[in-house]
């Protein structure tokens, strides 16, 4: 069987053309990419998104409900929607929280909190995505690690990493630094 997949080993890296975020958005707008196609733009490359299981869905729904109930109307909670990280990346995190801006006509560039729920995507969420989020200045990044039943809390972005990381589990309560009054008790998380 002849396989027509692109093999990056056969092309010199300097001959691969990255895709800019504005080009990607235009492709989506004119329908070149299917609406239900699960891809995101990471560092100029189209990357397939990991499939989501029932626990992943339950946690995203639970987080979305908790955040909406606890935040006042000045803030927007965006579940599984694009984030304009930079000119070459437009990931679709599981949850983002931002200050609402009625003048914004693009995907948001500034966030207060970003959350990924990770099972099969853990390597990508701790690696490439973490570097993108830190470089974009996301002040607080949570990874719900389903494999180890814990939450990694990254703060203090510094270049392409975070200066501080804490691991929370069990009866811990998550309190985002820039969202006073928000408390997410891990004991209530769907299992």
Secondary structure, 3 states (H helix, E strand, C coil): CCCCCCCHHHCCHHHCCCCCHHHHHHHHHCCCCCCCCCEEEECCEEEECCCCCHHHHHHHHHHHHHHHHHCCCCEEEEECCCCCCECCEECCCCEEEEECCCCCCCCCCCCCEEEEEECCCHHHHHCHHHHHHHHCCCCEEEEEECCCCEEEEEEEEECCEEEEEEEECCCCEECCCCCCCCCEEHHHCCC
